[in-house]
Amino acid sequence: MRKLRILIADDHGLVRRGARTVLQAHRGWKVVGEAADGREAVEKALKLKPDVLVVDISMPALDGVEVIHQVRKSLPEVKVLVLTMHESDQMIRRALDAGANGYLLKSDLTEYLPKAVRAVAENKTFLTPKISEIVLEGFVNAGNKPEEKKPAGPRITARELEIIRLLAEGKSNKEVSTQLGITVRTVETHRSKIMLKLGLHSLAELIHYAMRNEIISVKRPE
């Protein structure tokens, strides 16, 4: 059985060592590299092609959100897990919009990191209960603004529902096309229509819609 290959990117050596120790304690997992800044993170991801990239948001040279964007664009099959101290709704949304598959805080490293890596490696979205609460609170607060209110309930077709589920689970357009046996262009067309129909503007909003309507279930610790 092939090992799960993990790359860790953080500008603090202590965090990298801690994450490496926690992850390599799991049989079948291998930390294939470390990066101390954003530019190095992108370079090593392109070179090593890990299964999972664990990345901080605040890093020198290139911030984590841009790292996520570049890695997901070049290597859509790589799953990206944010491990950071930032817990603002805006930062979480930026990371999810860039293509992150999961988000957890450094204070939760020991308890949740292995579960988060396993979840994103299995094509699931992972948010800790605290992060889920922050995201949902952000949407509730946005929804209370009069200008943000939207008309209720457009009808979603079975095909659109399937595409929403796959996208919310972190699949790229190419991965969705392969799984459903349709072209990437068709996926892009469906995606645009779905976002317009539901009045959504980002992947974070799509994930929230899928969670709220129980199209996907967020992987949580047992």
Summary of the structure (lengths in Angstrom):
residues: 222
radius of gyration: 17.3
end to end distance: 25.8
largest distance: 53.7
contacts: 711
relative contact order: 0.11
helix: 55%
strand: 14%
